[in-house]
Amino acid sequence: MSRSPLQAAFVDAECRLRALGREVNRQGEPLNAQFERGEISEDVWADGFAQLEERLGWNEAFHERNAVRAALLTWGLAQVRRLWSVHGRPFRGQDLAMVEALWSNPRVQGQLVRVVLRLDVSR
């Protein structure tokens, strides 16, 4: 399977975000332990994690991933429109307007990302 630069960029951004999330959790273990022992309040615990996320670059990686995700979804919809014009109705019982409406629904965009990542750009 051949990936587009946007597909590859999203996979890279998602991997970076997950790695940073694991590092935030690893470095936040002492905060978790203090909170569980009742030594710090929930507010102090949350502030500590927010500072870790900021210091480690998780927030920036989150925003970068979301920007790439938005571009990937836009690209994916363009691919669906192109396929529609070439092959007709690729989704039984659906018209293009219905598919476009689905594409703009934030509740299903996570699922759509997985579909768009499977598009083979070599065809």
N, C-alpha and C positions, 0 to 999 in steps of 0.2 A: 504494500500500500504506500502510496506517495502522499505526503502531507504538505499542505500549504504552509507558508511562513507563519500565518496567523494560528493555525492549528499547533504548530511546534512552539510558538511563543506562549500560547495558553498552557500547554503541558509544562513548559519550563516554569512559568509563573506559578502554577498550581503546586509544583514540586517544591519550589522555593518557599512558598507560603506554608506548606505542611512542615517542612524542615524547621522553619523558624518557630512554628507553633510547638513542635516537639521541644525545641530548645527553651522557649518561654516556660513550658510546663516543667522541664527538668530544673531550670534555675529557680522556678517558683515553688519547688518542693519544700524548702524551709518555711515559706509563707504559709503553705497548706498545713504544715505541722504545727506552726504557732497558732493558726486559726482553730485547728481541731483541739488543741489543748486549752483554748480559751484565752490565750495570751494577747491576742489582738482582735479588734472588732472586724466585722465584715467590711466596713468602710475602709479601714486600714489595709485589709487584705486586697480589696478591689483596687485601691490606689497603688499598692505594690505591684500588682499584675499589670496595671496600666503603664506604670513606669518601665517595667521590664519590656513590654511590647514596644514602647516608644524607643527605648535604648537599643534594643536588638533589631529594630527596623521592621517589625511585624506589621505595624500600621501602614507604613509605606508600601510594603509588599502586598498588603490587602488591597490597597487602592490601585496599585499597578495591575494586579490580577483582575480586578473588576473592570478596569479600562480595557484590558485585552479581551476579557469575556464579552463586553459589549461589542467590540469590533468583530469578534468571532461570530457572534449571533447575527450581526448585520451581514457579514460575508456569507454565513450559512443560508440566510433567507435569500440572498442574491443567487446562490447555487440552486435553491429550490425553485425560484422563479425561472432560472435558465432551464432546469430540467423540465419544468412544466411546459415551457414553450416548445421544447424539443420532443418530449415524450407524451404530452397531454397530461391527463390526470393520474399522477403517480400514487395518490392516496384515494382508495376507493371510497365513494360516498362523500368526498370532501371537495369543495371548490377552493380556488386560490384565496379568496377573501377570508374564508374560514381558517385556512392555514395561517395566513398573515395575522389574523386576530389572535390565534393561539400563540404565535411567535412573540407577540407584544405582551403576553400575560406573564407577569413576574413569577407566578406560582409554578409555571412549567418550564421556565428558562433553564433551570438546573438540569432537567431531563433533556431539553433540547441541546444543551452543550454536549452531552454524551453522544447524541445522534450526530451532531455536526462534526465531532471529532472522528467519527467513523467514515465520513465522506472521503472517498478516494479521488484526489484531484488529478490523477493520471488518466482518467477516463474522459 
